[in-house]
Amino acid sequence: MGNFLAGKVVAVTGAGRGIGRAVAIAAAAEGARVVVNDYGVSVDGGEPSSEVAESVVKEIEAAGGQAVAVADDISTMAGGQRIVDTALARYGRIDGVVCVAGILRERMLFNMSEEEWDPVVATHLKGTFTVFRAASAVMRKQDGGGTLIGFTSGNHQGSVAQANYSAAKGGIISLVRSAALGLHKYGVTANAVAPVARTRMSANVPMELKEIGEPEDVAALVVYLLSDRARKERITGQVYTVAGPKIAVWAQPRELRAGYAEGPWTPERIADFLPGTVGTDPMPMLAQLEEMAAAAAAKARPNA
Ligand SMILES: NC(=O)c1ccc[n+]([C@@H]2O[C@H](COP(=O)([O-])OP(=O)(O)OC[C@H]3O[C@@H](n4cnc5c(N)ncnc54)[C@H](O)[C@@H]3O)[C@@H](O)[C@H]2O)c1
């Protein structure tokens, strides 16, 4: 056992399986007392069970750590509040929250139903809000502030068949940046992690992932972000990818190129001016898609 997080109290959502479980176990192994939240659902969000959260608590206790289970649904305000209330009642404070819980309901946009959109956005985006909301209300008043961590995905750039997931993951980045800005003066930091790791969720990805690692790689980055070492470096408002041996930081969104009119804009003036002056910023994922389509077409023509 290390002491990277000695004395800290950390809550992790979706901590019953996959990346969340690895984060909870690593945080406990580094000395944190951990609230292990998991609603215990299938990849698409059905069939809840309280057993998954409890079994991770048992694992942590067996290794000599301290943990408590909360099997609530974090897409409800009461669920987010219960996680923070449990930390306070059991351990007296809350230093870090890590919102890992997530589900998938894949469908092309033109076929997507409300039942596929709403629960995915509610679990990821609202489920990060409910916990950030309850935790930040305590952290802004407590000595030492606190750390908020959201989970996003490379798919925040866009997704062919997961518009619901991609929209929620983009929303999480904006929520994290808003938390970083709004809580800066209270000593609370907020960052997002975009992982690539072998879990039951990534097993559903239709294409082969070139860069992928284990949940433990992601857990190491999260433990660092929760630690005083990261707080000393003033790391806040950042998005990090971790994929096996690679850690990358994402750019902040910013205006790329601007042009100014001398008189009022008209559609005609814009049509003459925009393409050559302001232009576009090509989508890397669209280029990838076109490359894949070209490779598939070349394979379909055996003599090409
Ligand atoms: N695995 C990857 O490569 C990858 C890539 C990009 C993003 N992510 C993100 O990382 C996070 C973890 O993914 P994973 O691969 O470990 O998935 P996973 O399916 O293994 O684990 C997700 C856990 O969240 C729990 N959960 C779902 N809905 C919940 C709710 N309403 N309340 C509480 N718990 C709930 C599930 O029961 C499950 O145990 C997710 O946010 C996912 O979108 C993962």
The ligand as an SDF file (V2000), in Angstrom:
LIG
                    3D

 44 48  0  0  0  0  0  0  0  0999 V2000
  -13.4710    1.4260  -21.6490 N   0  0  0  0  0  0  0  0  0  0  0  0
  -13.1000    2.3500  -22.5110 C   0  0  0  0  0  0  0  0  0  0  0  0
  -12.2100    2.1640  -23.3720 O   0  0  0  0  0  0  0  0  0  0  0  0
  -13.7560    3.7220  -22.4520 C   0  0  0  0  0  0  0  0  0  0  0  0
  -13.5190    4.6200  -23.5270 C   0  0  0  0  0  0  0  0  0  0  0  0
  -14.0510    5.9070  -23.4470 C   0  0  0  0  0  0  0  0  0  0  0  0
  -14.8170    6.2750  -22.3450 C   0  0  0  0  0  0  0  0  0  0  0  0
  -15.0490    5.3670  -21.3300 N   0  0  0  0  0  0  0  0  0  0  0  0
  -15.8510    5.8010  -20.1850 C   0  0  0  0  0  0  0  0  0  0  0  0
  -15.2640    5.3250  -18.9810 O   0  0  0  0  0  0  0  0  0  0  0  0
  -16.3020    5.0490  -18.0310 C   0  0  0  0  0  0  0  0  0  0  0  0
  -16.1760    3.6220  -17.4960 C   0  0  0  0  0  0  0  0  0  0  0  0
  -16.3670    2.7020  -18.5500 O   0  0  0  0  0  0  0  0  0  0  0  0
  -16.0770    1.1350  -18.4080 P   0  0  0  0  0  0  0  0  0  0  0  0
  -15.5030    0.7390  -19.7070 O   0  0  0  0  0  0  0  0  0  0  0  0
  -15.3750    0.8490  -17.1420 O   0  0  0  0  0  0  0  0  0  0  0  0
  -17.5890    0.5800  -18.3590 O   0  0  0  0  0  0  0  0  0  0  0  0
  -18.2480   -0.6550  -17.5120 P   0  0  0  0  0  0  0  0  0  0  0  0
  -19.5200   -0.9740  -18.2240 O   0  0  0  0  0  0  0  0  0  0  0  0
  -17.2540   -1.7210  -17.3070 O   0  0  0  0  0  0  0  0  0  0  0  0
  -18.5710    0.0180  -16.0970 O   0  0  0  0  0  0  0  0  0  0  0  0
  -19.5350    1.0330  -15.9470 C   0  0  0  0  0  0  0  0  0  0  0  0
  -20.1680    0.8660  -14.5790 C   0  0  0  0  0  0  0  0  0  0  0  0
  -21.1190    1.9530  -14.3750 O   0  0  0  0  0  0  0  0  0  0  0  0
  -22.2180    1.4380  -13.6670 C   0  0  0  0  0  0  0  0  0  0  0  0
  -23.4000    2.2760  -13.8680 N   0  0  0  0  0  0  0  0  0  0  0  0
  -24.1230    2.4210  -15.0120 C   0  0  0  0  0  0  0  0  0  0  0  0
  -25.1640    3.2370  -14.8120 N   0  0  0  0  0  0  0  0  0  0  0  0
  -25.0910    3.6550  -13.5140 C   0  0  0  0  0  0  0  0  0  0  0  0
  -25.8910    4.5450  -12.7230 C   0  0  0  0  0  0  0  0  0  0  0  0
  -26.9770    5.1420  -13.2350 N   0  0  0  0  0  0  0  0  0  0  0  0
  -25.5160    4.7550  -11.4400 N   0  0  0  0  0  0  0  0  0  0  0  0
  -24.4130    4.1500  -10.9120 C   0  0  0  0  0  0  0  0  0  0  0  0
  -23.6510    3.2860  -11.6020 N   0  0  0  0  0  0  0  0  0  0  0  0
  -23.9820    3.0520  -12.9120 C   0  0  0  0  0  0  0  0  0  0  0  0
  -22.4020    0.0430  -14.2410 C   0  0  0  0  0  0  0  0  0  0  0  0
  -23.1690   -0.7940  -13.3590 O   0  0  0  0  0  0  0  0  0  0  0  0
  -20.9550   -0.4360  -14.4200 C   0  0  0  0  0  0  0  0  0  0  0  0
  -20.5070   -1.1750  -13.3120 O   0  0  0  0  0  0  0  0  0  0  0  0
  -17.6180    5.3340  -18.7440 C   0  0  0  0  0  0  0  0  0  0  0  0
  -18.0480    6.6570  -18.4490 O   0  0  0  0  0  0  0  0  0  0  0  0
  -17.2580    5.2280  -20.2060 C   0  0  0  0  0  0  0  0  0  0  0  0
  -18.1220    5.9780  -21.0350 O   0  0  0  0  0  0  0  0  0  0  0  0
  -14.5510    4.0960  -21.3800 C   0  0  0  0  0  0  0  0  0  0  0  0
  1  2  1  0
  2  3  2  0
  2  4  1  0
  4  5  1  0
  4 44  2  0
  5  6  2  0
  6  7  1  0
  7  8  2  0
  8  9  1  0
  8 44  1  0
  9 10  1  0
  9 42  1  0
 10 11  1  0
 11 12  1  0
 11 40  1  0
 12 13  1  0
 13 14  1  0
 14 15  2  0
 14 16  1  0
 14 17  1  0
 17 18  1  0
 18 19  2  0
 18 20  1  0
 18 21  1  0
 21 22  1  0
 22 23  1  0
 23 24  1  0
 23 38  1  0
 24 25  1  0
 25 26  1  0
 25 36  1  0
 26 27  1  0
 26 35  1  0
 27 28  2  0
 28 29  1  0
 29 30  1  0
 29 35  2  0
 30 31  1  0
 30 32  2  0
 32 33  1  0
 33 34  2  0
 34 35  1  0
 36 37  1  0
 36 38  1  0
 38 39  1  0
 40 41  1  0
 40 42  1  0
 42 43  1  0
M  CHG  2   8   1  16  -1
M  END
$$$$
